[in-house]
Amino acid sequence: MVNREYALYLGCIIPYREMSYEVSARRVTKELGIVLHDMPDANCCGLPVDPVNHEMMILLAARNLCIAEEMELDVFTLCNGCTGALMKVNKMLKQDRDLKAQVNAQLKSLGKEFQGTINVRHMAQVLSEMGLDALKEHITKPLTFLTVAGYTGCHLFRPSEFMEVNNPEDPSILNDLIEVTGAKSVRYVDEFQCCGFVEGAIDSQIPLYLAREKLRNAKKAGADIMVTICPSCHQVLDANQTRAERMFSEAYKLPVLHYPQLLGLAMGIPPEELALQDLRVKPTPLLESLRRS
């Protein structure tokens, strides 16, 4: 049986740079009867420090897991990177007694102890596990006029031994969720190539080159919009889209929505309640088509 109550872990990027993702996710989950509880005093997931200090990454993730354990709730995540860090550490500590003892010795000074009593699930996994037919029951305005290119991102299905995604070499989880809304999901060249967000810390032009390829390939496949399930990927494709247009003297004008925004529209939730106005590339054609439908 799928849980209906979770501890919401937002991570770092969403509250400060991708608030429309949080707003739309909270609105849609409320409509679906999923209860999200804020995690008090949660810290960074640990992923950004992993290349520099692997032990610190484990400790940071473990502390977050302890908070969810104290709440007696599984963790509900929206960020692929946060999902990867928390799910990986959760499994590592459950499987390795020596590592668990070492981490708990450090957590003791913080008044925490990892027990291994909860799980970590990304929003896309929670919705998928609800059942596609069950989700379809909430669709009141099918988006049959819309063609969508989904971008799953990397960390949701890599490394596969930790991430619990079916067919990690060619995952369909996001494409299946897109089609629940009535929209047509299209495949495109380099669909699973990295967005370059992390590499942007080394060279700010790398994400622009990768964004250009994704946006061009999605448009060639006939997409009206793109959809993401990760705030970092959304930053690259939405917030950086105008930068890529200037850099390459090209025009893409391809709106990039968070998945709960797409699902919410199909559920009949007003666009302003899904924070569509916060997107950098305005989905004006989509909203006009929705009003006519």
C-alpha positions as a Markdown table, in Angstrom:
| # | Residue | x | y | z |
|---|---|---|---|---|
| 1 | Met | 0.0 | 0.0 | 0.0 |
| 2 | Val | 1.4 | 3.4 | -1.0 |
| 3 | Asn | 2.0 | 5.9 | 1.9 |
| 4 | Arg | -0.1 | 9.0 | 2.0 |
| 5 | Glu | 1.9 | 10.9 | 4.6 |
| 6 | Tyr | 5.6 | 12.0 | 4.2 |
| 7 | Ala | 8.3 | 14.2 | 5.6 |
| 8 | Leu | 9.0 | 16.8 | 2.9 |
| 9 | Tyr | 12.7 | 17.4 | 2.1 |
| 10 | Leu | 13.2 | 20.5 | 0.0 |
| 11 | Gly | 16.9 | 20.7 | -0.2 |
| 12 | Cys | 18.8 | 24.0 | -0.9 |
| 13 | Ile | 17.9 | 25.1 | -4.5 |
| 14 | Ile | 14.1 | 24.9 | -4.4 |
| 15 | Pro | 13.4 | 27.3 | -1.5 |
| 16 | Tyr | 15.6 | 30.0 | -3.0 |
| 17 | Arg | 15.7 | 29.6 | -6.7 |
| 18 | Glu | 12.8 | 27.2 | -7.8 |
| 19 | Met | 9.9 | 28.1 | -5.5 |
| 20 | Ser | 7.4 | 27.4 | -8.2 |
| 21 | Tyr | 8.3 | 23.7 | -8.0 |
| 22 | Glu | 7.5 | 23.7 | -4.3 |
| 23 | Val | 4.3 | 25.7 | -4.7 |
| 24 | Ser | 3.0 | 23.4 | -7.5 |
| 25 | Ala | 4.0 | 20.2 | -5.7 |
| 26 | Arg | 2.3 | 21.2 | -2.5 |
| 27 | Arg | -0.9 | 22.1 | -4.4 |
| 28 | Val | -1.0 | 18.9 | -6.4 |
| 29 | Thr | -0.2 | 16.6 | -3.6 |
| 30 | Lys | -2.9 | 18.2 | -1.4 |
| 31 | Glu | -5.4 | 17.6 | -4.2 |
| 32 | Leu | -4.3 | 13.9 | -4.3 |
| 33 | Gly | -4.7 | 13.5 | -0.6 |
| 34 | Ile | -0.9 | 13.2 | 0.1 |
| 35 | Val | 0.0 | 14.9 | 3.4 |
| 36 | Leu | 3.5 | 16.6 | 3.4 |
| 37 | His | 5.1 | 17.6 | 6.8 |
| 38 | Asp | 8.0 | 20.0 | 6.8 |
| 39 | Met | 11.2 | 18.7 | 8.2 |
| 40 | Pro | 12.4 | 20.9 | 11.1 |
| 41 | Asp | 16.0 | 22.0 | 11.0 |
| 42 | Ala | 16.9 | 19.9 | 7.9 |
| 43 | Asn | 20.3 | 20.6 | 6.4 |
| 44 | Cys | 22.0 | 20.2 | 3.0 |
| 45 | Cys | 21.6 | 16.7 | 1.6 |
| 46 | Gly | 25.4 | 16.4 | 1.4 |
| 47 | Leu | 25.7 | 15.9 | -2.4 |
| 48 | Pro | 27.6 | 19.2 | -3.1 |
| 49 | Val | 30.4 | 18.3 | -0.6 |
| 50 | Asp | 30.8 | 14.7 | -1.7 |
| 51 | Pro | 33.7 | 15.3 | -4.2 |
| 52 | Val | 35.6 | 17.1 | -1.4 |
| 53 | Asn | 34.6 | 15.2 | 1.7 |
| 54 | His | 32.7 | 11.9 | 1.3 |
| 55 | Glu | 32.5 | 11.3 | 5.0 |
| 56 | Met | 30.9 | 14.7 | 5.5 |
| 57 | Met | 28.3 | 13.9 | 2.8 |
| 58 | Ile | 27.3 | 10.7 | 4.6 |
| 59 | Leu | 27.0 | 12.5 | 7.9 |
| 60 | Leu | 24.9 | 15.3 | 6.5 |
| 61 | Ala | 22.6 | 12.9 | 4.7 |
| 62 | Ala | 22.4 | 10.7 | 7.8 |
| 63 | Arg | 21.3 | 13.6 | 10.0 |
| 64 | Asn | 18.4 | 14.4 | 7.7 |
| 65 | Leu | 17.4 | 10.7 | 7.7 |
| 66 | Cys | 17.4 | 10.8 | 11.5 |
| 67 | Ile | 15.0 | 13.8 | 11.5 |
| 68 | Ala | 12.6 | 11.8 | 9.3 |
| 69 | Glu | 13.0 | 8.8 | 11.6 |
| 70 | Glu | 12.0 | 11.0 | 14.6 |
| 71 | Met | 8.9 | 12.0 | 12.6 |
| 72 | Glu | 8.2 | 8.3 | 11.8 |
| 73 | Leu | 7.7 | 9.2 | 8.2 |
| 74 | Asp | 9.3 | 8.3 | 4.9 |
| 75 | Val | 11.1 | 11.1 | 3.1 |
| 76 | Phe | 9.4 | 12.8 | 0.1 |
| 77 | Thr | 11.9 | 14.6 | -2.2 |
| 78 | Leu | 11.6 | 16.8 | -5.2 |
| 79 | Cys | 15.3 | 17.1 | -6.2 |
| 80 | Asn | 17.0 | 14.3 | -8.1 |
| 81 | Gly | 20.4 | 15.1 | -6.5 |
| 82 | Cys | 18.9 | 15.1 | -3.0 |
| 83 | Thr | 17.1 | 11.9 | -3.7 |
| 84 | Gly | 20.3 | 10.3 | -4.8 |
| 85 | Ala | 22.3 | 11.3 | -1.8 |
| 86 | Leu | 19.6 | 10.5 | 0.8 |
| 87 | Met | 18.6 | 7.2 | -0.8 |
| 88 | Lys | 22.2 | 6.1 | -1.3 |
| 89 | Val | 23.2 | 6.9 | 2.3 |
| 90 | Asn | 20.1 | 5.3 | 3.7 |
| 91 | Lys | 20.9 | 2.0 | 2.0 |
| 92 | Met | 24.6 | 2.2 | 2.8 |
| 93 | Leu | 23.9 | 2.6 | 6.5 |
| 94 | Lys | 21.3 | -0.2 | 6.5 |
| 95 | Gln | 23.6 | -2.6 | 4.8 |
| 96 | Asp | 26.9 | -1.8 | 6.5 |
| 97 | Arg | 27.0 | -2.3 | 10.3 |
| 98 | Asp | 30.5 | -0.9 | 10.7 |
| 99 | Leu | 29.7 | 2.3 | 8.7 |
| 100 | Lys | 26.5 | 2.7 | 10.7 |
| 101 | Ala | 28.4 | 2.5 | 14.0 |
| 102 | Gln | 31.0 | 5.0 | 12.8 |
| 103 | Val | 28.3 | 7.5 | 11.7 |
| 104 | Asn | 26.2 | 7.0 | 14.8 |
| 105 | Ala | 29.3 | 7.8 | 16.9 |
| 106 | Gln | 29.5 | 11.1 | 15.2 |
| 107 | Leu | 25.8 | 11.7 | 15.3 |
| 108 | Lys | 25.7 | 11.2 | 19.1 |
| 109 | Ser | 27.2 | 14.6 | 19.7 |
| 110 | Leu | 24.3 | 16.0 | 17.8 |
| 111 | Gly | 21.7 | 14.1 | 19.8 |
| 112 | Lys | 20.9 | 11.8 | 16.8 |
| 113 | Glu | 21.1 | 8.1 | 16.1 |
| 114 | Phe | 20.4 | 6.4 | 12.7 |
| 115 | Gln | 18.0 | 3.5 | 13.1 |
| 116 | Gly | 17.2 | 2.5 | 9.5 |
| 117 | Thr | 13.4 | 2.7 | 9.9 |
| 118 | Ile | 12.4 | 4.8 | 6.9 |
| 119 | Asn | 12.7 | 5.0 | 3.1 |
| 120 | Val | 13.3 | 7.8 | 0.6 |
| 121 | Arg | 11.0 | 8.4 | -2.4 |
| 122 | His | 11.1 | 11.0 | -5.1 |
| 123 | Met | 7.8 | 12.7 | -6.0 |
| 124 | Ala | 7.8 | 10.8 | -9.4 |
| 125 | Gln | 8.2 | 7.5 | -7.6 |
| 126 | Val | 5.4 | 8.3 | -5.2 |
| 127 | Leu | 3.0 | 9.3 | -8.0 |
| 128 | Ser | 4.0 | 6.3 | -10.1 |
| 129 | Glu | 3.5 | 3.9 | -7.2 |
| 130 | Met | 0.0 | 5.4 | -6.6 |
| 131 | Gly | -0.8 | 3.8 | -10.0 |
| 132 | Leu | -1.3 | 5.5 | -13.3 |
| 133 | Asp | -5.0 | 4.5 | -13.5 |
| 134 | Ala | -5.5 | 6.0 | -10.0 |
| 135 | Leu | -3.9 | 9.3 | -11.1 |
| 136 | Lys | -6.1 | 9.4 | -14.2 |
| 137 | Glu | -9.1 | 9.5 | -12.0 |
| 138 | His | -8.1 | 13.1 | -11.0 |
| 139 | Ile | -7.7 | 14.3 | -14.6 |
| 140 | Thr | -10.6 | 16.7 | -15.4 |
| 141 | Lys | -8.9 | 18.7 | -18.3 |
| 142 | Pro | -6.9 | 16.2 | -20.4 |
| 143 | Leu | -4.1 | 18.0 | -22.3 |
| 144 | Thr | -4.7 | 16.1 | -25.5 |
| 145 | Phe | -3.6 | 19.1 | -27.6 |
| 146 | Leu | -0.1 | 19.1 | -26.1 |
| 147 | Thr | 3.1 | 17.4 | -27.1 |
| 148 | Val | 5.7 | 17.2 | -24.3 |
| 149 | Ala | 9.4 | 16.3 | -24.1 |
| 150 | Gly | 10.2 | 15.0 | -20.6 |
| 151 | Tyr | 13.7 | 15.3 | -19.1 |
| 152 | Thr | 14.2 | 12.9 | -16.3 |
| 153 | Gly | 17.7 | 14.0 | -15.3 |
| 154 | Cys | 20.6 | 11.8 | -14.1 |
| 155 | His | 20.5 | 11.2 | -10.4 |
| 156 | Leu | 17.0 | 9.7 | -10.2 |
| 157 | Phe | 18.2 | 6.5 | -11.9 |
| 158 | Arg | 22.0 | 6.5 | -11.4 |
| 159 | Pro | 23.7 | 4.6 | -9.8 |
| 160 | Ser | 21.0 | 2.0 | -10.5 |
| 161 | Glu | 22.0 | -0.2 | -7.5 |
| 162 | Phe | 20.6 | 2.5 | -5.1 |
| 163 | Met | 17.9 | 4.3 | -7.0 |
| 164 | Glu | 15.0 | 1.7 | -7.5 |
| 165 | Val | 13.9 | 2.9 | -10.9 |
| 166 | Asn | 12.8 | 0.3 | -13.4 |
| 167 | Asn | 14.9 | -0.1 | -16.6 |
| 168 | Pro | 17.6 | 2.4 | -15.6 |
| 169 | Glu | 19.2 | 2.4 | -19.0 |
| 170 | Asp | 15.9 | 3.6 | -20.6 |
| 171 | Pro | 13.6 | 4.7 | -17.8 |
| 172 | Ser | 10.0 | 5.5 | -18.7 |
| 173 | Ile | 8.8 | 6.9 | -15.3 |
| 174 | Leu | 8.4 | 10.5 | -16.4 |
| 175 | Asn | 7.1 | 9.7 | -19.9 |
| 176 | Asp | 4.4 | 7.5 | -18.3 |
| 177 | Leu | 3.5 | 10.3 | -15.9 |
| 178 | Ile | 3.3 | 12.8 | -18.7 |
| 179 | Glu | 0.8 | 10.6 | -20.6 |
| 180 | Val | -1.4 | 10.4 | -17.6 |
| 181 | Thr | -2.3 | 14.1 | -18.2 |
| 182 | Gly | -3.5 | 13.3 | -21.7 |
| 183 | Ala | -0.5 | 14.9 | -23.4 |
| 184 | Lys | 1.6 | 13.1 | -25.9 |
| 185 | Ser | 5.1 | 12.3 | -24.7 |
| 186 | Val | 7.9 | 12.4 | -27.3 |
| 187 | Arg | 11.3 | 10.9 | -27.3 |
| 188 | Tyr | 14.3 | 12.9 | -28.5 |
| 189 | Val | 18.0 | 12.6 | -29.2 |
| 190 | Asp | 20.3 | 12.6 | -26.1 |
| 191 | Glu | 17.2 | 12.4 | -23.9 |
| 192 | Phe | 19.2 | 11.1 | -20.9 |
| 193 | Gln | 22.3 | 13.1 | -21.4 |
| 194 | Cys | 23.4 | 15.2 | -18.3 |
| 195 | Cys | 22.0 | 18.8 | -18.1 |
| 196 | Gly | 25.4 | 20.1 | -17.1 |
| 197 | Phe | 24.3 | 21.9 | -13.9 |
| 198 | Val | 27.1 | 20.5 | -11.7 |
| 199 | Glu | 29.7 | 21.1 | -14.5 |
| 200 | Gly | 28.7 | 24.7 | -14.5 |
| 201 | Ala | 30.7 | 25.2 | -11.3 |
| 202 | Ile | 33.8 | 24.5 | -13.4 |
| 203 | Asp | 32.8 | 26.2 | -16.7 |
| 204 | Ser | 29.6 | 28.2 | -16.8 |
| 205 | Gln | 29.3 | 27.7 | -20.6 |
| 206 | Ile | 29.0 | 23.9 | -20.4 |
| 207 | Pro | 25.3 | 24.0 | -19.2 |
| 208 | Leu | 24.5 | 26.4 | -22.1 |
| 209 | Tyr | 25.9 | 24.1 | -24.7 |
| 210 | Leu | 24.0 | 21.2 | -23.2 |
| 211 | Ala | 20.8 | 23.2 | -22.9 |
| 212 | Arg | 21.1 | 24.2 | -26.5 |
| 213 | Glu | 21.2 | 20.6 | -27.6 |
| 214 | Lys | 18.3 | 19.5 | -25.5 |
| 215 | Leu | 16.1 | 22.4 | -26.5 |
| 216 | Arg | 16.9 | 22.0 | -30.2 |
| 217 | Asn | 16.4 | 18.2 | -30.1 |
| 218 | Ala | 13.1 | 18.5 | -28.2 |
| 219 | Lys | 11.8 | 21.0 | -30.7 |
| 220 | Lys | 12.9 | 18.8 | -33.6 |
| 221 | Ala | 10.9 | 16.0 | -32.0 |
| 222 | Gly | 7.8 | 18.2 | -32.1 |
| 223 | Ala | 7.6 | 19.2 | -28.5 |
| 224 | Asp | 5.4 | 22.2 | -27.5 |
| 225 | Ile | 7.0 | 22.3 | -24.0 |
| 226 | Met | 9.5 | 20.4 | -21.9 |
| 227 | Val | 8.9 | 19.0 | -18.4 |
| 228 | Thr | 11.4 | 18.4 | -15.6 |
| 229 | Ile | 11.4 | 16.7 | -12.2 |
| 230 | Cys | 14.6 | 18.3 | -10.8 |
| 231 | Pro | 15.2 | 21.9 | -9.8 |
| 232 | Ser | 18.8 | 21.8 | -11.1 |
| 233 | Cys | 17.7 | 20.6 | -14.6 |
| 234 | His | 15.0 | 23.2 | -14.6 |
| 235 | Gln | 17.5 | 25.9 | -13.8 |
| 236 | Val | 19.5 | 24.9 | -16.9 |
| 237 | Leu | 16.6 | 24.6 | -19.3 |
| 238 | Asp | 14.4 | 27.4 | -18.1 |
| 239 | Ala | 16.4 | 30.1 | -16.3 |
| 240 | Asn | 19.4 | 29.7 | -18.7 |
| 241 | Gln | 17.4 | 29.5 | -21.9 |
| 242 | Thr | 17.6 | 33.2 | -22.7 |
| 243 | Arg | 21.4 | 33.1 | -22.0 |
| 244 | Ala | 21.8 | 30.2 | -24.4 |
| 245 | Glu | 19.7 | 32.1 | -27.0 |
| 246 | Arg | 22.0 | 35.1 | -26.7 |
| 247 | Met | 25.2 | 33.0 | -26.8 |
| 248 | Phe | 24.2 | 31.1 | -29.9 |
| 249 | Ser | 22.1 | 33.8 | -31.6 |
| 250 | Glu | 19.2 | 31.4 | -31.8 |
| 251 | Ala | 15.6 | 31.4 | -30.5 |
| 252 | Tyr | 14.1 | 28.4 | -28.8 |
| 253 | Lys | 11.1 | 29.9 | -26.9 |
| 254 | Leu | 10.3 | 26.5 | -25.4 |
| 255 | Pro | 8.5 | 26.7 | -22.0 |
| 256 | Val | 9.9 | 24.3 | -19.4 |
| 257 | Leu | 7.4 | 23.3 | -16.7 |
| 258 | His | 7.9 | 21.4 | -13.5 |
| 259 | Tyr | 5.9 | 18.1 | -13.7 |
| 260 | Pro | 3.4 | 19.0 | -10.9 |
| 261 | Gln | 2.5 | 22.2 | -12.9 |
| 262 | Leu | 1.6 | 20.0 | -15.9 |
| 263 | Leu | -0.3 | 17.5 | -13.8 |
| 264 | Gly | -2.0 | 20.3 | -11.9 |
| 265 | Leu | -3.3 | 21.9 | -15.1 |
| 266 | Ala | -4.7 | 18.6 | -16.2 |
| 267 | Met | -6.4 | 18.3 | -12.8 |
| 268 | Gly | -8.1 | 21.6 | -13.4 |
| 269 | Ile | -6.1 | 23.6 | -10.9 |
| 270 | Pro | -5.9 | 27.3 | -11.9 |
| 271 | Pro | -2.5 | 28.3 | -13.4 |
| 272 | Glu | -1.9 | 31.0 | -10.7 |
| 273 | Glu | -2.2 | 28.3 | -8.0 |
| 274 | Leu | 0.6 | 26.4 | -9.7 |
| 275 | Ala | 3.0 | 29.4 | -9.9 |
| 276 | Leu | 3.3 | 29.2 | -13.7 |
| 277 | Gln | 3.8 | 33.0 | -13.7 |
| 278 | Asp | 7.2 | 32.4 | -12.1 |
| 279 | Leu | 8.6 | 30.6 | -15.1 |
| 280 | Arg | 11.3 | 32.5 | -17.1 |
| 281 | Val | 10.0 | 31.3 | -20.4 |
| 282 | Lys | 6.3 | 32.0 | -20.2 |
| 283 | Pro | 4.0 | 29.2 | -21.4 |
| 284 | Thr | 1.6 | 31.7 | -23.0 |
| 285 | Pro | 0.6 | 29.4 | -26.0 |
| 286 | Leu | -0.1 | 26.5 | -23.6 |
| 287 | Leu | -2.4 | 28.7 | -21.4 |
| 288 | Glu | -4.2 | 30.0 | -24.4 |
| 289 | Ser | -4.8 | 26.5 | -25.7 |
| 290 | Leu | -6.0 | 25.5 | -22.2 |
| 291 | Arg | -8.6 | 28.3 | -22.2 |
| 292 | Arg | -9.9 | 27.3 | -25.6 |
| 293 | Ser | -10.2 | 23.6 | -24.7 |
